[in-house]
Amino acid sequence: MLHAKDGEEAAYYLELLKSEIKLAIIDINLPVLSGLDLIWRLVKRKKPEPLKIIATTSTAVIHGPLLEKVVNEFGVSAMVRKPMAPQMWRKTIQAVLSGQPGASGRARSHAALAGP
């Protein structure tokens, strides 16, 4: 597992290790390069097919039009509302990696990138 201090560092790791990273947990409110901008960058670059994205935020804007846009247009597998209990994180990650439809819940504030 890799941790990035901001969106630019996460983008660097995602590019450098694109064939090895299978899951990116991206906070919408990352500093330097926001999580939404990072996800948009991934979409524009045609993210590697095996990469799954879980977007997370502590803000109340996790519902409605923004949620639909992020999930449908940006290809995000799940949206998670922070904070979220560790056992719920496990269930959400397992669901995303197994290809089950989007999930929602609560979590932590940074980009975490997980490999095989």
C-alpha positions, 0 to 999 in steps of 0.5 A: 500500500502506498500513501500520497501526501497530495493529489500530485504525488498520487498522480505520480505514483499512479503513472509510475506504477500503473500496471501494478496498482489495482485500487486507488482510494482518492479523497475528493478534497486532496491538497495541491491537485484535488481528488476530482481533478486527479480522477478526471486526469485518470479518465482523460488518460484512459486509466488502465482497465484493472484500476478501480477507484473509490472516491471518499469525502467528509463533505455533504456533497456526496449525494445528488448530481455530483455523486452521479457525475463522479460515479457515472462519468468518471468511472468511480466504483464507489463513493465513501463518506468519512469517517467509516469503520474499518470493517465497512472499509473491508466490505467496500474494498472487497465489493469493488475488487470483486466487481460488485456495483458501487457502494457508499459509507464513511472513511479517512483523509488521504489517497491510498493506493493499493497494489496486488 
